Amino acid sequence: MKRNQFARGRRPRAIALASAPLIAASLLSGCGSQGGPPTLTWYILPDNGGSVARAEQCAEASNGAYQVRIESLPSTATAQREQMVRRLAAGDSSIDLVSMDVVFTAEFANANFLRPYTPEETGRLTAGMLPAPIETGMWEDKLYGAPYKSNAQLLWYRKSAAAAAGVDPASPTFTWDEMLKAAVSQKKKIAVQAQRYEGYTVLINALVLSGGGALLEDVEAGRNAKPSLATPPGEKAAEIVGNLGRSPAAPTDMSNASEEQARANFQSEQGMFMVNWPYVLAAARSAADEGTLAQEVVDDIGWARYPRVSPDRPSAPPLGGANLGVGAYTKYPDQAVALVECINAEPKATQYMLDESEPSP
């Protein structure tokens, strides 16, 4: 769930786009000489340099216990999963640490791709964190993914258009139906992620859950779990998507829109509403700083809780983020765990949140 896996909006630091060997050599002191400290390879989700900075800090703070090499995963969740499954299924021992989307932690743990954290490690790695991010890293009562960053989708809106329509998107009972009516009245667009990938699943799941339903019955049954979309919440979710898709408020590229396409539409003259991840505000501000987006557009952006399906039931905003897992085949499990503890320690976690606009769990 994403949100967390794009170099979103801000110009990435040059080092974040460099090759892994260059990063290792120039930033993290490179591969140690034979017989020296181990070099841990950390597969990261693309960001704007925050992960590289934390790796550098931890390598220096280890006092020679380990060095760190960075490998950047692809920009989409689907491609990230494919690469990691292929490598881990082959027993790749070069994967010491991996940043993974929260939706993949249980799958990787069930496949024995990850080393579980001990109870003592779990206590240290989750101290002071919110329950929901911790739950994303658990499988069969063991922690396999230490929460690294956590976020939830928001409703973004253009203040001027909302005022012209006479609606308050920040109202606790604001619904998808009200949003569609307001957008149509102003001849504006509602941006969503409807490309057939993870983002569309996130949208449908959020709508069904917000309506009081679930995508699956008995999720504990694994592959034997049954779809449960033929229910009133499932039908209402389909109605919302269908009504939007057939309306003039649907962007022309709605069926192909990912997070970034949705953001571009929202920032255009036709934009009015959007559901998307928290990164979009920092991305807009950075674009304004770079001169590629008018400052008045940034000043016109408002945000609120994810819209409701029905006015009498609170919405269920999608929970996204990333977890840190230790590869099951690493030759250096103790050092990898030490790196995870360093990465998530204060004040580095807070600084990452500020640098990347990705909330800390």
C-alpha positions in Angstrom: 0.0 0.0 0.0 1.6 2.8 -0.8 2.4 4.7 -0.9 5.8 4.8 0.2 7.6 3.5 -2.8 8.1 6.3 -5.1 10.6 9.1 -5.4 7.7 11.4 -5.1 7.8 15.0 -6.2 11.0 16.2 -4.8 14.1 16.0 -6.9 15.9 12.9 -5.6 19.4 13.3 -4.3 21.9 12.3 -7.0 23.3 9.6 -4.6 19.9 7.9 -4.4 20.0 7.2 -8.1 23.6 6.1 -8.2 24.6 2.5 -8.7 24.9 0.4 -5.6 28.6 -0.1 -5.9 29.1 3.7 -6.2 26.9 4.2 -3.1 28.9 1.6 -1.2 32.2 3.0 -2.2 31.6 6.7 -1.9 29.0 7.0 0.8 29.1 4.0 3.1 32.8 3.3 3.1 32.4 0.5 0.6 33.0 -3.2 0.9 35.4 -4.1 3.6 38.7 -5.8 2.9 38.9 -9.5 3.2 38.6 -10.4 6.8 37.2 -7.0 7.7 33.7 -6.2 8.9 30.8 -7.6 6.9 29.1 -5.5 4.3 25.3 -5.7 4.7 23.2 -5.3 1.6 19.9 -3.4 2.2 17.3 -3.5 -0.5 15.4 -0.2 -0.2 12.2 1.2 -1.6 12.9 4.2 -3.8 12.8 7.5 -1.8 14.4 10.9 -1.9 17.6 9.9 -0.1 16.4 9.3 3.4 17.2 5.6 3.5 20.7 6.2 2.2 21.3 8.8 4.8 20.2 6.5 7.6 22.4 3.7 6.3 25.4 6.1 6.2 24.7 7.2 9.8 24.3 3.6 11.1 27.5 2.4 9.3 29.4 5.1 11.0 27.8 4.6 14.4 28.6 0.8 14.3 32.2 1.6 15.0 33.3 -0.9 12.4 30.9 -3.7 13.3 29.4 -3.6 9.7 29.3 -1.6 6.5 26.2 -1.1 4.4 25.6 -1.4 0.7 22.4 0.0 -0.9 20.4 -1.7 -3.6 17.3 0.1 -4.8 14.1 -1.9 -5.7 11.8 -1.0 -8.6 9.3 1.9 -8.2 6.1 -0.2 -8.2 5.0 -2.6 -5.6 4.3 -5.4 -8.1 7.9 -5.2 -9.5 9.3 -5.0 -6.0 7.5 -8.2 -5.0 8.5 -10.0 -8.1 12.2 -9.3 -7.6 12.3 -10.2 -3.9 10.3 -13.4 -4.4 12.6 -14.5 -7.2 15.7 -13.9 -5.1 14.5 -15.2 -1.8 12.9 -18.3 -3.3 16.4 -19.1 -4.7 17.9 -18.7 -1.2 19.8 -15.5 -2.0 22.2 -14.9 0.9 23.1 -11.4 -0.3 19.8 -10.1 0.9 20.6 -9.1 4.5 17.9 -6.5 4.9 14.9 -5.6 2.8 12.3 -2.8 3.0 9.0 -4.2 1.9 5.5 -2.9 1.5 3.4 -3.8 4.5 1.1 -6.0 2.3 3.9 -8.4 1.6 5.2 -9.1 5.1 2.9 -11.9 5.9 3.4 -13.6 2.5 7.2 -13.5 2.9 7.0 -14.7 6.4 4.7 -17.6 5.5 7.1 -18.6 2.8 10.0 -18.6 5.3 11.8 -15.8 3.3 12.4 -13.8 6.5 14.1 -14.4 9.8 11.7 -13.8 12.7 12.7 -11.3 15.3 13.2 -12.8 18.8 10.8 -11.6 21.6 13.6 -9.4 23.0 14.3 -7.9 19.6 10.5 -7.4 19.1 10.2 -5.5 22.3 13.0 -3.1 21.4 11.9 -2.6 17.8 8.2 -1.9 18.6 8.5 0.1 21.8 6.4 3.2 21.6 4.9 2.4 18.2 1.2 2.4 17.3 -0.6 -0.9 17.3 -1.7 -0.9 13.6 1.8 -0.6 12.1 3.1 -3.3 14.5 0.3 -5.6 13.4 1.4 -5.3 9.7 4.7 -6.8 10.7 3.3 -9.8 12.6 2.7 -13.4 11.4 1.6 -16.2 13.6 2.4 -14.1 16.7 5.9 -13.4 15.6 7.4 -10.1 14.3 8.9 -10.5 10.8 8.8 -6.9 9.7 9.9 -4.0 11.9 7.7 -1.0 11.1 9.8 1.5 9.2 7.3 4.0 8.0 3.5 4.1 8.2 0.8 6.2 6.5 -2.8 6.3 5.6 -4.6 7.7 2.6 -6.3 11.1 2.9 -8.9 13.1 1.0 -7.2 16.0 -0.8 -9.3 18.8 -2.1 -9.0 22.2 -3.7 -10.3 24.8 -1.2 -11.6 27.2 -3.8 -13.6 24.6 -5.7 -15.0 23.2 -2.5 -16.1 26.7 -1.4 -17.7 27.4 -4.7 -19.7 24.1 -4.4 -20.7 25.0 -0.9 -19.3 21.8 0.6 -17.0 21.1 3.6 -14.8 18.1 2.8 -13.5 18.2 6.4 -17.0 17.5 7.7 -17.0 14.2 9.7 -19.9 12.9 7.6 -18.7 13.9 4.1 -19.4 11.1 1.7 -18.3 9.8 -1.7 -21.8 10.7 -3.1 -21.5 14.3 -1.8 -18.1 14.5 -3.3 -19.3 13.3 -6.7 -22.2 15.7 -6.7 -19.9 18.7 -5.8 -17.4 17.8 -8.5 -20.0 17.5 -11.2 -21.6 20.8 -10.2 -18.2 22.6 -10.7 -17.3 20.6 -13.8 -14.2 19.4 -12.0 -12.5 16.0 -11.6 -12.0 13.4 -8.8 -8.7 11.6 -9.0 -8.3 8.0 -7.8 -5.9 5.1 -8.4 -7.9 2.8 -10.7 -5.1 1.2 -12.8 -5.4 -2.6 -12.4 -2.6 -2.9 -9.8 -2.2 -2.7 -6.1 -3.7 0.8 -6.0 -7.0 -0.3 -7.4 -7.1 -3.1 -4.8 -6.5 -0.5 -2.2 -9.4 1.6 -3.5 -11.9 -1.2 -3.6 -10.8 -2.6 -0.2 -11.2 0.9 1.4 -14.7 1.3 0.0 -15.8 -2.2 1.1 -14.4 -1.8 4.6 -15.8 1.7 4.9 -19.2 0.2 4.1 -18.8 -2.4 6.9 -17.8 -5.3 4.7 -14.6 -7.2 3.8 -13.1 -8.5 0.6 -12.7 -12.1 2.0 -14.5 -14.3 4.5 -12.3 -16.2 7.0 -8.9 -14.8 6.0 -7.3 -17.3 8.3 -8.2 -20.0 5.8 -5.5 -18.7 3.5 -6.0 -20.0 -0.1 -9.4 -21.4 1.0 -10.7 -18.0 2.0 -13.8 -17.0 0.1 -14.5 -13.7 -1.6 -17.3 -11.7 0.0 -18.0 -9.0 -2.5 -21.5 -10.1 -3.3 -22.8 -8.3 -0.2 -24.4 -4.9 0.3 -21.0 -3.2 1.1 -19.5 -4.8 -2.0 -22.4 -3.7 -4.1 -22.1 -0.1 -2.7 -18.4 0.0 -3.5 -19.1 -1.1 -7.1 -21.8 1.5 -7.3 -19.4 4.3 -6.2 -16.7 3.3 -8.6 -19.3 2.9 -11.4 -21.0 6.2 -10.7 -17.6 8.0 -10.8 -16.4 6.2 -13.9 -19.6 7.1 -15.9 -19.7 10.7 -14.6 -18.1 13.8 -16.1 -16.0 14.0 -12.9 -13.9 11.0 -14.0 -10.5 11.9 -15.5 -10.0 10.6 -19.0 -7.1 8.4 -17.7 -9.0 7.1 -14.6 -8.6 3.4 -15.6 -4.9 3.8 -16.0 -4.2 6.2 -13.1 -1.6 5.4 -10.4 -0.6 7.7 -7.6 1.4 10.1 -9.7 -1.2 10.3 -12.5 -3.8 11.1 -9.9 -1.6 13.8 -8.4 -1.0 15.4 -11.8 -4.7 15.5 -12.5 -5.5 17.0 -9.1 -2.9 19.7 -9.5 -4.3 20.7 -12.9 -7.0 23.3 -13.6 -9.6 20.5 -13.6 -8.6 19.0 -10.3 -11.0 19.2 -7.3 -10.8 16.0 -5.2 -8.3 13.2 -4.8 -7.6 10.2 -2.5 -3.9 9.6 -2.1 -1.0 9.2 0.3 0.5 12.0 2.5 3.5 12.5 0.3 1.5 14.6 -2.2 1.7 17.8 -0.1 5.5 17.8 0.2 5.7 16.9 -3.5 3.5 19.9 -4.4 5.6 22.2 -2.2 8.8 21.0 -3.8 7.4 21.5 -7.2 6.5 25.0 -6.3 10.0 25.6 -5.0 11.4 24.3 -8.3 9.1 26.5 -10.3 7.1 23.7 -11.9 3.9 24.3 -10.0 2.3 27.6 -9.2 2.4 28.5 -5.5 -1.3 29.4 -5.6 -2.1 25.8 -6.4 -0.2 24.6 -3.3 -2.0 27.2 -1.2 -5.3 26.0 -2.5 -4.7 22.4 -1.3 -6.7 21.1 1.7 -6.9 17.7 3.3 -9.3 15.7 5.4 -10.1 12.2 6.5 -10.9 9.7 3.9 -14.5 10.1 2.7 -17.3 8.0 4.1 -19.4 5.5 2.1 -22.4 6.3 4.2 -22.8 9.3 6.6 -23.6 7.2 9.6 -20.4 5.0 9.4 -16.8 6.2 9.9 -14.6 5.5 6.9 -11.8 3.0 6.9 -8.7 4.8 5.4 -6.2 2.5 3.8 -3.1 1.8 5.9 0.2 1.8 4.1 3.8 1.9 4.8 6.9 -0.3 4.8 8.5 -2.8 7.1 12.1 -3.9 7.6 12.8 -7.7 7.3 16.0 -9.7 7.8 16.6 -12.1 5.0 16.3 -15.8 6.0 19.5 -16.7 4.2 21.7 -13.8 5.4 25.2 -14.8 6.7 25.1 -11.9 9.2 21.7 -12.0 11.1 23.1 -10.4 14.2 24.6 -7.5 12.4 21.4 -7.1 10.2 19.2 -6.9 13.4 21.6 -4.3 14.8 21.3 -2.3 11.6 17.4 -2.4 11.9 17.6 -1.2 15.5 19.9 1.6 14.4 17.7 2.6 11.5 14.6 2.9 13.6 16.2 4.6 16.6 15.6 8.2 17.5 16.3 10.8 16.3 16.9 9.2 12.9 13.3 8.0 12.6 12.0 11.5 13.2 14.4 13.0 10.7 13.4 10.5 8.1 9.8 11.5 8.6 10.6 15.1 8.1 12.9 14.6 5.1 10.6 12.2 3.3 7.2 13.4 4.5 6.5 9.7 5.5 4.9 9.4 8.9 6.8 7.4 11.5 5.0 4.4 13.1 
